[in-house]
Amino acid sequence: MIKNKIQFFGEPNTSGSYILIIKLSEEIEIKFGRFKKGKPFLLKPGNYFYIGSALRKTLPSRLFRHTNRSNGKPAHSIQIELIQGLIEVGIYSKFPKIKAKKLHWHIDYLLDNPNISVSQINIFFGDLNIEGKIGNYIQNLSVVEVISKGLGASDHSGNSHLLKILDVNWFVSNEGKNLDRIFSKYKKQKKTVSSSG
């Protein structure tokens, strides 16, 4: 069971990387835009990861986009908690205006589906793009299954950023420790690079 719906790692920043945990309630057949020439994928009910990043001060708007739906459909319920969390850490002082959503990225097509809900957002604040490294780490876990190479990761060769979680309880029970370890590892790398340059 997921207890902490919004988790922050690092000092508050408007740039960073993130992991969404997504729950699919019913089997669906879905096309991810033009990915694999519009090939439909059969997704089974269960939990999925989506890994992404938003640098250049665009992290909050990217997360609002992910928790929104197109054509006036209701937003994911976690969106209110996301906004409240960003206010609590000082990114915002009041509720921001959220733009309407048009489907564009691979993940947009999945997050727009009514059988999908975002159940947790893990946010790694910082200017260092660790999306690919997090993706490599997670897709090699024994509790994770790759849906299709390159899905959601067109800018990270060999990576997949939409992954099925075979055992969400294992991940959730270890997540704080494991995610903090990942974040600390890449944060240290950044300090080493900046001090030698």
C-alpha positions as CSV (number, residue, x, y, z in Angstrom):
1,M,0.0,0.0,0.0
2,I,1.3,3.5,-0.9
3,K,1.3,5.8,2.1
4,N,3.2,8.9,0.9
5,K,1.6,10.1,-2.3
6,I,4.1,12.9,-2.8
7,Q,7.8,12.4,-2.0
8,F,10.5,15.0,-2.3
9,F,14.3,14.4,-2.5
10,G,16.8,17.2,-2.3
11,E,16.4,21.0,-1.9
12,P,13.3,22.5,-3.5
13,N,13.9,23.6,-7.1
14,T,11.8,24.1,-10.2
15,S,14.1,21.7,-12.2
16,G,14.5,18.0,-11.6
17,S,13.6,14.4,-12.4
18,Y,10.6,12.3,-11.2
19,I,9.0,8.9,-11.0
20,L,5.3,8.5,-11.3
21,I,3.6,5.3,-10.0
22,I,0.5,4.7,-12.1
23,K,-2.3,2.3,-11.4
24,L,-4.3,0.7,-14.2
25,S,-7.7,-0.7,-13.0
26,E,-8.7,-2.6,-16.2
27,E,-7.0,-4.2,-19.2
28,I,-6.7,-1.8,-22.1
29,E,-5.4,-1.7,-25.6
30,I,-3.6,1.6,-26.3
31,K,-1.5,3.3,-28.9
32,F,1.2,5.6,-27.8
33,G,0.8,8.2,-30.6
34,R,3.2,7.3,-33.4
35,F,5.4,5.1,-31.3
36,K,6.2,1.9,-33.2
37,K,4.1,3.3,-36.1
38,G,0.9,3.4,-34.0
39,K,1.1,-0.2,-32.9
40,P,-1.5,-1.0,-30.2
41,F,-0.2,-2.4,-26.9
42,L,-2.2,-4.6,-24.5
43,L,-1.7,-3.4,-20.9
44,K,-2.8,-5.6,-18.0
45,P,-4.2,-4.2,-14.8
46,G,-1.6,-3.4,-12.2
47,N,1.0,-0.8,-11.4
48,Y,3.4,1.0,-13.7
49,F,6.4,3.4,-13.4
50,Y,6.9,6.4,-15.6
51,I,10.3,8.1,-15.3
52,G,10.9,11.6,-16.6
53,S,12.7,14.9,-16.1
54,A,12.0,18.6,-16.6
55,L,15.0,20.9,-16.5
56,R,15.1,24.7,-17.3
57,K,12.6,25.5,-14.5
58,T,9.8,23.5,-16.0
59,L,9.3,20.7,-13.4
60,P,6.1,22.0,-11.8
61,S,4.3,22.6,-15.1
62,R,5.4,19.1,-16.4
63,L,4.0,17.4,-13.3
64,F,0.8,19.5,-13.6
65,R,0.6,18.3,-17.2
66,H,0.9,14.6,-16.2
67,T,-1.8,14.9,-13.5
68,N,-4.1,16.7,-15.9
69,R,-6.3,15.2,-18.7
70,S,-7.3,16.6,-22.1
71,N,-10.6,18.1,-23.3
72,G,-11.9,19.2,-19.9
73,K,-11.8,15.7,-18.4
74,P,-11.3,15.6,-14.6
75,A,-7.7,15.8,-13.5
76,H,-6.1,13.0,-11.5
77,S,-7.0,13.3,-7.8
78,I,-3.4,13.4,-6.8
79,Q,-3.0,16.8,-8.5
80,I,-4.4,18.7,-5.4
81,E,-1.9,17.0,-3.1
82,L,0.9,17.7,-5.6
83,I,0.1,21.5,-5.6
84,Q,-0.3,21.5,-1.8
85,G,3.1,19.8,-1.5
86,L,4.8,22.3,-3.8
87,I,3.2,25.1,-1.7
88,E,4.5,23.5,1.5
89,V,8.1,23.4,0.2
90,G,8.0,27.0,-1.0
91,I,7.8,26.5,-4.8
92,Y,4.4,28.3,-4.9
93,S,2.7,30.6,-2.5
94,K,-0.9,29.9,-3.9
95,F,-2.6,27.6,-6.2
96,P,-1.2,28.2,-9.8
97,K,-3.2,28.3,-13.0
98,I,-2.9,25.0,-14.9
99,K,-2.9,25.0,-18.7
100,A,-5.3,22.9,-20.8
101,K,-3.6,19.7,-22.0
102,K,-3.2,18.5,-25.6
103,L,-1.9,15.0,-26.2
104,H,1.6,14.9,-27.5
105,W,4.1,12.7,-25.6
106,H,3.9,8.9,-25.4
107,I,2.8,9.1,-21.8
108,D,0.0,11.6,-22.5
109,Y,-2.1,8.9,-24.2
110,L,-1.9,6.6,-21.1
111,L,-2.4,9.2,-18.5
112,D,-5.5,10.5,-20.4
113,N,-7.2,7.1,-20.1
114,P,-10.1,6.9,-17.5
115,N,-8.8,3.5,-16.2
116,I,-5.5,5.1,-15.1
117,S,-4.8,6.9,-11.9
118,V,-1.5,8.4,-10.7
119,S,-1.0,7.0,-7.2
120,Q,2.4,8.4,-6.3
121,I,4.9,11.1,-7.4
122,N,8.6,10.9,-6.4
123,I,10.3,14.2,-7.2
124,F,14.2,14.6,-7.3
125,F,14.9,18.3,-7.2
126,G,18.0,19.6,-9.0
127,D,19.6,20.8,-12.3
128,L,21.3,17.5,-13.0
129,N,19.4,15.2,-15.5
130,I,19.4,11.8,-13.8
131,E,16.4,10.5,-15.7
132,G,18.4,8.0,-17.8
133,K,20.3,6.7,-14.8
134,I,17.2,6.2,-12.7
135,G,15.6,4.5,-15.8
136,N,18.6,2.1,-16.1
137,Y,18.5,1.3,-12.4
138,I,14.8,0.6,-12.3
139,Q,14.4,-1.3,-15.5
140,N,17.0,-3.8,-14.2
141,L,15.1,-4.6,-11.0
142,S,13.7,-8.1,-10.7
143,V,10.3,-6.6,-9.8
144,V,10.0,-4.7,-13.0
145,E,9.1,-5.7,-16.6
146,V,9.9,-3.7,-19.7
147,I,6.9,-3.1,-22.0
148,S,8.8,-2.0,-25.1
149,K,12.3,-0.7,-25.5
150,G,12.3,3.1,-26.1
151,L,8.8,3.7,-24.8
152,G,8.7,7.1,-23.1
153,A,12.5,7.4,-23.6
154,S,13.1,8.6,-27.1
155,D,16.0,10.7,-25.9
156,H,17.7,7.9,-23.9
157,S,18.9,5.1,-26.2
158,G,18.2,1.6,-24.9
159,N,16.1,2.9,-22.1
160,S,12.4,2.3,-21.4
161,H,10.7,4.9,-19.1
162,L,7.3,3.2,-18.9
163,L,7.7,0.0,-17.0
164,K,5.3,-2.5,-15.3
165,I,5.8,-3.1,-11.6
166,L,5.4,-6.8,-10.8
167,D,5.5,-6.3,-7.0
168,V,4.4,-2.8,-5.9
169,N,4.6,-3.9,-2.2
170,W,8.3,-4.7,-2.5
171,F,9.0,-1.4,-4.1
172,V,6.9,0.7,-1.7
173,S,8.3,-1.0,1.4
174,N,11.9,-0.2,0.2
175,E,11.2,2.9,-1.9
176,G,12.3,5.7,0.5
177,K,15.6,4.0,1.2
178,N,16.3,3.0,-2.4
179,L,15.2,6.2,-4.0
180,D,17.2,8.3,-1.5
181,R,20.2,6.1,-2.3
182,I,19.8,6.7,-6.0
183,F,19.4,10.5,-5.5
184,S,22.4,10.7,-3.1
185,K,24.6,8.7,-5.5
186,Y,24.0,11.1,-8.5
187,K,24.1,14.2,-6.3
188,K,27.6,13.2,-5.2
189,Q,28.6,12.7,-8.9
190,K,27.4,16.3,-9.6
191,K,29.6,17.7,-6.8
192,T,32.6,15.8,-8.0
193,V,32.1,17.0,-11.6
194,S,31.6,20.6,-10.6
195,S,34.6,20.7,-8.2
196,S,37.0,19.3,-10.9
197,G,35.8,21.6,-13.7
